[in-house]
Every structure is written in structure tokens, then in C-alpha cells.
Amino acid sequence: MFSSTPEAHTAAILTVSDSSARGERSDASGPAVAELLQKHDFQIVTTQIVSDDRIHIEDALMRLTEKARLVVSTGGTGIAERDVTPEATRSVCERLVEGVAERMRLEGGKKTPYAALSRGLCGVRGHCLILNVPGSPKGAVESLEAVIDLLPHALQLLGGDTKHR
């Protein structure tokens, strides 16, 4: 069983971007997400960049959930043809946590109407939480900020600490 102590708050970041995977554009959203997570006492154990390919995303998510308690993916959450991160996430998760994604969209909608077009998910795989945020650095950080305070408690519950206090 995983520990629910702050030291157990490990995170992995997966950037989903064709152009970054090809080396044509530097990843800006992954480092922005990492910075916010570190400010909230998460230890970043690994980062990875993959193309907008469902199989590559699924494989990466499965590997990363073995390394960290939280996996945050950035990118591929819109409605363009290549945006398949939610489908990949759904296929590797055992359960979805709809309220987390709803909260991200609700808070995002206060800043831009385009937040309603985000299809990002939050789900559980084993003792790990997977969270999809948009690919723009601003959208990724704002989405994560909307739910960052929920994440330690979610990881505590996933770690088996379900005592009511």
C-alpha cells in the first residue's frame, strides 16, 4: 500500500504534442505544470513528451502510473482530430473522477468561454490519479490551480487512508 505522507506526493508529467515530440517546438506547458506542482510539495519524478497518438499516450500513461502517484498530462484535450488524450486516458483508467474535470472546466469558464471545449478527464489507475489539462501553458496552469488543493486528499484516499476525521 502507498503511503499517504507528503513525501508520497510524487508526480510525473506527460506532454502530448506532435510538434514537441518531433523537436520542432519546445515544451512550455510541461515545465509550467512542474513548477506549480513543486510549489505544492509534489516531487516530479519524471517527464515525458509523446506525439498525439492514442497508443503512444496509453503506453506512456501506463508506464508513468508505475513511477508516480499523480500523472498530469498536458495537451490533446480539445476537439481537433488529433486530440485523443481523453480517449487514451479513459482506456487506461479503472474509474473516472468526473467532479475534478468538471471543476477545472467550471473555473476555466470564468476566464474564457473556450474552457467548455476542453475534454480533459481525471481518472484512477491502481493507486494513481491521472489528470488531463490543456496544452497551452496558461490553460494547463489555470486548470491545475482549480483542483490542486483536492489532489493530496485524493491521493490519501487512493493510498488506503479512508478514515473520517
N, C-alpha and C positions, 0 to 999 in steps of 0.2 A: 504494500500500500504506500502511496506517495505521502510525504509529509506535508502538512498544511502551514508550516512555518514560512516566514517571509523569504528565507533562503531558497525555498522550493519554488519561488516565483520565477521560473525560467521561461524564456520566450525565444521563439525562432521567427524570423521574418522571411516571407516568400514574396518576392516581387514578380508579378506576372506582366510581362511586356515583351512583345516581339522585338521592338527596336533596341531595348536594353539587352535582351538576350543575344542579339546579333552584334552588340558593341557599337551601335550607331548613336546611342544616346545614353548618357549617364543616368543612373538610378537616383532620383531625388526623393521619391516617396519612402523607400525603404529606410534610408538614414533619418528621415523626419520622424517616422514611426519609432525607430530605435531610440532616438533622443527622448521622445515623450515617455516611452516605456521605462527607460533608465531613470528619468526624473521621478517615476512612481515605484522605484525599487525593484524593477524587473531586471534580471540578468539576461542579456542577449547571448545565447549560446551559439547561434549560427544564423547566417543569412544566405539566401539563395535567389537566383534570378532564373526564371524559365519563360519560354515563349507562351503565347496564348493558345496552347494546345491542351485539350482536356486530359489526355493520357499523361502528358508531362506534369500537369498540375496535380492530378491524382497521385502519381508516383511520389512527387515531392511532398505533398501533404502527408502521405502515409509514412515516409521516412522521417519527416520533421516531428511528427507526433511521438516518435520514439526517443527524441532528443530533448523535448521541452514540454512543459505543462500548458503553454499557450502558444499557438501558432497564429500569427497575424499575416494574412495575405493582403497585398495591395495591388489593385488593378484587375481588369477583366470583369467588373461588376455592372457595367452598363448594358445597353440594349443593342450594341453593334454586333454584327455577325460573329466576330472573333471573341466576344466577351462570354467566356464559358466558365469562369471561376465558380459561380454559384452551382452550376451543374456538377462540376468536379467535386466541390465541397459536399454537396448533398450525397453523392455516391460513396464517399468515404466515411461519412458520419453515421453513427448509430441512432442519434436523436438530434433534432433541431431545437434551438432555443430562440423561438420566434420573437420574444419580447426584447431581446438585445438588439436585433436588427431593426425592429420597429422603433425603438428609442433612437437609434442612430438616424433613421430617416426623419423622425419627428423633429429632432433637434436641428438636423440639417435643413429641414424645410423652413425654419425660422430665419435662415440666412440666404437660401436660394431655392426657388421653386424646382430646380433641376434635381434636388435630392430625391424627389419622388421617382426618378428614373433609375435610381440605384437599386440593384437586385441583390446586394450583399447579404450573406447569411451568417448565422452563428450556429455552431453545432458541436456535438460531443463525439469524440472518438476515444474510447477507453477512458483514461483519466486526464485527457487533454481537451482543451477548448480550442476550437478553430473559429477565427473571426475574419470575415472579409470586409475590407474597407476600399474605398475608391482609389484610383491610380494617381490622381493629382495630389501633390504633397499637401495642399491646403485641405482638400476634401478628406484625405486619409487622416490627418491630424484632428480635424474637427469631428469626424466620425468616432475616432478612438477616444477623444476627450469626452464625448457624450456618454460613454459607458465605462471609462477607465476605473471609476470607483466601484463598479459592480464586479470587476474581474477577480480581485482577491477572494471575495466571498464565494464566487462560483468555483474557483479552484479549491477552496476549502471543502466545499460540498463534494466535488469530484474526487477529492482525496479521502473521502470517507468520514469527515468530521461533520456530522449532521445534528449535533446536539443543539437544542434550542436554548438560547441564553436570555 
